[in-house]
Amino acid sequence: MSSITYVLVHGAFANASHWGPVARALALEGHRAVAVDLPGHGLDARPTGMAGISTADDVAAVVAVVHAAREHGPVVLVGHSRGGMTVTAVANAVPELLDHVVYVSAWCCVGAGPSTYLAETGPSALDVLAPSLITADPAEVGELRVDLHTTDPQALDALQDALLADGSRPELLAVLAAMDTREALAIDEDAVRVDPAAWGLLPHTYVRLSRDRAMLPALQDRFVAEADAALAQPFTVVDVPTSHVGIQLWPERLVDVLTDL
């Protein structure tokens, strides 16, 4: 039996349930796994929505879980997509509580904040699609609201291409049905950048999803290259040929990576 606890952090518009297949596969191999609902997500959703929720709130929620898990042994912190920003900020804040950080096609900002990377790298398939799904002016409602439960065939085709091009339409619909339709608007661009004196001391692995059209492989490669150039300890990079949410359908591909760390 393993003494490691894997703390799993979801991405935008997702929640702890999206880690269910991975957490189940880890548990069946004798490991501990805890999937976190970030504030306002999943079972922590609130009637007032996501307005006012900050990066600091996300970090506090994950740090509390990491503190508790650390009582039982080593902790591996894993983030997917936007969850990588939270992972970085947590690793910056409490590196002494972590033994490894893992990014699964996730944001790992080094030289700049996320807005700069988006401007310089160009839009992904999801970035192109996103404006057509927005249901309210973010500036007015203080959060991001999108229609991920759409029945429009063209929108579903675009979501399939962006998120799950290697899956079926029923599989995509199941993923979308479990997703949240609200997301926090504010991101602390300084907090989510790598701190070499803290984050840089930890072993770090990047799981590169090579068929991802929501987080383009070129951007994933840029995160790794910038981190390796800035820090003495390079990323361990593992290539997994699947789409952005493919790990939900084929969790064993990620579990093999995590248990081999």
C-alpha angles and dihedrals in degrees: 000000000000125000091203122109117206111209108200122204120194129217135238118322089001132104142196092287091070089067091053097104093046094045091048092050091049092049092050088056090054100261131126118242131179121189113202126217103214114222112293094014133110113334089358091063115131133205091241091059127218099315111131096016111131141190087259090059091052091048093049091052093052095042089056090055092045091051091053094044092049089065087072101044143282120001128214112194115208127188132185125203111320087005087077089074090058091046091054093048092048092048089050090052103042111015090151090067095054134074101185138002122211128194118200106196083317139148113270106172115197114154098024146002123278095265091061093050091051092049094048101038099044131230126313123216088268093050090053092049099043100080091057091056098050111113101186139026105267091211090058100042098034094230142063115265121185136171103239091156093064121144094200107125095215092050090048091050089053092047090049091053094046101042112018113013090150093054138070129262093251089052091050092049090052091052093047093047090060095047126101119241095213131066136179114265102203123080122181098224093193095049093052094054119099115264105210092204093057114015089034092065093061128085107250134194129194117206102204113207099206096191094049115130095175095055102028117224089234090061092045088052091049092055091052095045094050093047092048091050093050101042137053093226112065128214119264102228123204120184117217114183101221142101130267096279097022091111088070090062097037104030094161089073091063096034090058089056095047096048091048095055 
